[in-house]
């Protein structure tokens, strides 16, 4: 019989993809963090300002190595079972500061994004709630081997979407967000606790699960 102690609570890194302190995506990240905590997981709530780094430059990397902001994000990714990004939509795509952070951290070996679970949410004053940006964000993360949750959540008209206590003003949307977070955590818990489910995620048939990054990333 094994005497190993059962694994502790899930640990989830949650952060907004905008630099502005009072952005709607920072507020949405805080709400998601509360929902994750209520579900019994441990939350590491961060902001993009915790991960300041220059624009990616291969010459800078060769001369100085990775910047401290990239190493900080690497460390916090490695310490979690999953992460949640609440990202704004800039010109129907990913904010430059967020894509830059992904590009820097992608240079780390072993690759910290690979095999991590991710939930993507967004908030925007537009009628589509930043959803187009989330579809763009999935591309680099899935390329790096992240297991991006199929369901995403986008809050339209976000400038009027929150109550004073930080909940969503629309109770139907509040319930849907809570259900999305709950479903995501259930999947993460299953993968973390049940060995039979490990290494069962394939982006395509040629993926090699023992590779430090996906096969496609290695070939690129």
Secondary structure, 3 states (H helix, E strand, C coil): CCCCCCCCCCEEEEEECCCCCCCHHHHHHHHHHHHHHHCCCEEEEECHHHHCCCCCCHHHHHHHCCCHHHHHHHHHHHCCCEEEEECCEECCEECHHHHHHHHHHCCCCCCCCCCCEEEEEEECCCCCCCHHHHHHHHHHHHHCCCEECCCCEEECCHHHCECCCCCECCHHHHHHHHHHHHHHHHHHHHHHHCHHHCCCCCCCCCCCCCCCCCHHHHHC
